[in-house]
Amino acid sequence: MTAPARARGSQELIRAEEPVLAHNYHPLPVVVARAEGAWVEDVEGRRYLDMLAGYSALNFGHRHPALVDAAHRQLDRLTLTSRAFHHDRLAGFAERLAALTGTDMVLPMNTGAEAVESGIKVARKWAYDVKGVPADRATIVVAADNFHGRTTTIVGFSTDETARAGFGPFTPGFRVVPYNDLAALEEAVDETTAAVLIEPIQGEAGVLIPDDGYLAGVRELTRRAGCLFVADEIQSGLGRTGHTLAVEHESVVPDVVLLGKALGGGIVPVSAVVGSREVLGVLRPGEHGSTFGGNPLAAAVGTEVVELLETGEFQRRAAELGTVLREGLAALVGRGVVGFRARGLWAGVDVDPALGSGREISERLMREGVLVKDTHGSTIRLAPPLTVTGEELRGALGTLEKVLTS
């Protein structure tokens, strides 16, 4: 019999994973056992400030009391019915999420990739039923360097060879254009175009923020061309950038918004496709579904997430502390940082490659008690929980300075 996890050290547990877990991740060598707020603790009792927040799944921190309480209360009542029956939590969740996002209808799912796949299906169905695109001719325009998930359809229109290589053949019907290029987008759109699918901010690519006016231009172009604007807000949405949705920075209202990650409060996987009645109303019974989508536990936690966002507190915190983040990073430019992009509590930081790769910088920060994650090359991402304090944030920036200048 193996020893209980609490009695085993980090390296022993990491070695134990090697023969039994598929190697689809390369985690930092830290084994987390407990967490609360913006802090995690490893199996040996060492504490770390979490500056990644589960890629925005933990916008409200680890084990937020209101979210944990909502989950506990629901666990004592009902966890799953499947959509074969109604349950008493789903309508309230859908109504409040639609109100929060200014939309008409909600399609509940589980993971972010499921939300993207569902959005693709809905856009194609709308193109055939409403726009009148001939059968099996619908196209969707996407941006280079996108990250929408890792299912086979999605990686088929990725430009990341690590994600694509070895997984074909791929689903046809997608056109890839450069991000932040309205002229290229306009050239790619034609009478077969069902939708333009983009991230308002490209997270995996290094928190790439488009030029002012780009999102408004996408909205105007799609409206003029008679196709849908589908915004993937799975990482950027639900308070991360200082607004409920990142598209609000340009007062843009897409036809469809894809949500996930933070919608589950870091407790259960919850995602959703939200949009206009004209678009989501094309679905009929049997055309799409999910056994766990909109389950009672997910709806209970999701409703509490919406309630937290309804106050505007977390959006304000992200905006105010985002200023602290930007100012701290600006002070490091030329001192190990060669550039950065930030919006709200989200930043992509380009480190001088002479100082190490993004992975190496992440490992050095880990040894100093701060957890981040690298993306491409020498870029690291910072996305602390929205519950982080100014003191904690400044401490993390101080640690980054120490790592880069020591």
C-alpha positions, 0 to 999 in steps of 0.5 A, spaced: 500 500 500 502 506 498 503 512 503 498 517 504 499 523 500 500 528 506 506 523 508 510 524 502 514 529 499 514 533 493 519 529 489 517 523 491 510 525 489 512 527 482 516 521 481 510 517 482 506 521 477 511 519 471 509 512 470 501 513 471 499 520 468 499 521 460 505 526 459 500 532 456 503 537 461 510 539 464 508 542 471 512 546 475 516 542 480 511 544 486 506 539 489 500 543 492 496 540 498 492 546 500 490 553 498 486 559 500 485 566 497 491 568 493 496 563 497 497 555 496 501 551 500 505 545 498 505 538 501 511 540 505 508 546 508 511 552 504 507 557 502 507 560 495 503 567 492 499 564 486 500 569 480 496 564 475 490 563 478 488 557 474 489 561 468 483 565 470 479 559 473 480 562 480 478 569 479 475 569 486 481 566 489 482 559 492 476 557 496 472 563 496 467 562 502 461 564 498 462 559 493 465 554 498 458 555 502 454 555 495 457 548 493 456 545 500 449 547 501 448 544 494 451 537 495 446 536 501 440 537 496 442 535 489 448 534 484 445 531 478 439 530 474 442 530 467 438 535 462 432 529 461 429 533 467 428 540 470 431 542 476 430 548 481 437 551 480 438 552 472 433 557 470 435 562 476 442 561 473 441 562 466 436 568 468 442 572 472 448 570 467 444 573 461 442 579 465 450 580 467 452 579 460 446 583 457 444 577 453 437 573 451 439 566 452 444 561 455 447 554 453 450 551 459 456 547 458 462 544 462 469 546 459 471 552 455 473 547 449 466 545 450 463 552 449 467 553 443 465 547 440 458 549 441 459 556 439 461 553 432 455 549 432 451 554 433 454 559 428 454 554 423 446 552 424 445 559 424 448 560 417 444 555 414 437 556 417 437 564 418 443 567 413 441 561 408 448 559 406 448 552 402 449 546 406 456 544 408 459 550 405 459 555 412 466 558 414 468 561 420 474 566 420 479 565 426 485 569 428 492 566 427 496 565 434 489 563 437 488 559 443 480 556 444 482 549 446 485 543 444 479 538 441 481 536 434 476 541 431 479 547 435 487 545 434 485 544 426 485 552 426 490 553 431 497 556 428 501 552 434 504 546 431 505 543 438 498 543 438 496 541 431 502 536 429 500 529 429 492 530 430 490 530 423 486 530 419 482 536 421 475 539 420 474 544 414 471 550 414 476 555 417 480 561 415 485 564 419 487 571 418 492 575 422 490 578 429 489 585 429 488 586 422 482 588 419 484 589 412 485 581 412 479 580 416 475 583 411 478 580 405 477 573 408 469 574 409 464 572 404 457 570 403 459 563 406 462 566 412 458 564 418 462 568 424 468 571 426 471 567 432 476 571 436 479 572 443 478 580 445 485 579 448 489 573 446 492 570 452 496 563 450 499 568 445 502 572 451 496 577 453 496 580 446 492 586 446 489 589 439 489 596 437 484 601 440 478 600 435 480 593 433 474 590 436 469 595 434 472 594 427 470 587 427 463 588 430 462 593 424 465 589 419 461 583 421 454 587 422 456 589 415 457 582 412 451 579 415 455 574 419 456 573 427 461 576 431 463 570 436 467 573 442 471 567 446 472 571 453 473 564 457 480 567 459 478 574 459 471 575 461 468 575 468 472 581 471 479 579 469 480 586 465 477 591 469 470 590 466 465 584 466 467 582 459 473 585 455 469 587 449 466 592 454 473 596 453 470 598 446 463 598 448 462 592 443 456 587 444 458 581 440 452 576 437 455 570 441 460 570 447 463 564 450 464 563 457 468 558 462 474 558 467 472 563 472 464 561 471 465 555 476 469 559 481 475 554 481 470 549 484 467 545 478 467 546 471 462 550 468 462 554 461 456 557 457 455 560 450 451 566 451 448 570 446 442 573 442 435 569 441 436 570 434 442 566 434 441 561 440 434 560 438 436 556 432 437 549 436 432 544 437 432 538 442 436 533 440 441 537 436 446 539 441 447 537 449 451 535 455 449 530 460 453 534 466 451 541 462 447 546 467 447 540 472 445 543 479 451 543 483 454 547 477 448 552 477 449 553 484 456 555 484 455 559 477 449 563 480 454 565 486 459 567 481 454 571 478 452 574 484 459 576 486 460 580 479 453 583 480 456 588 485 462 590 481 467 590 486 471 585 483 471 589 476 473 595 480 479 591 484 481 588 477 482 596 474 485 599 480 490 593 482 491 593 474 494 600 475 499 597 480 501 592 476 502 596 470 506 601 474 510 595 477 512 592 470 514 599 467 519 600 472 522 593 470 523 595 463 530 595 461 532 592 468 530 585 465 523 586 462 524 588 455 516 589 454 509 587 457 502 588 455 497 589 461 489 590 462 486 589 468 490 584 473 492 580 467 499 581 463 504 578 459 511 580 460 517 579 455 523 577 459 530 579 456 532 572 453 539 573 456 536 572 463 533 565 461 527 562 458 520 563 460 520 556 464 527 558 467 524 564 470 518 561 472 522 556 476 526 561 479 520 565 481 517 558 484 523 558 488 522 565 491 515 563 493 511 566 487 507 561 482 507 564 475 507 560 468 511 561 462 508 561 455 512 562 448 519 563 449 521 568 454 514 570 456 511 569 462 503 570 464 501 574 470 494 573 472 493 573 480 486 572 483 482 578 483 482 578 491 489 579 491 491 585 495 496 591 493 501 589 498 501 582 495 501 584 488 507 589 490 511 583 493 510 579 487 513 584 483 519 585 488 520 578 487 520 578 480 525 584 480 529 580 485 529 574 480 531 579 474 536 583 477 540 578 482 
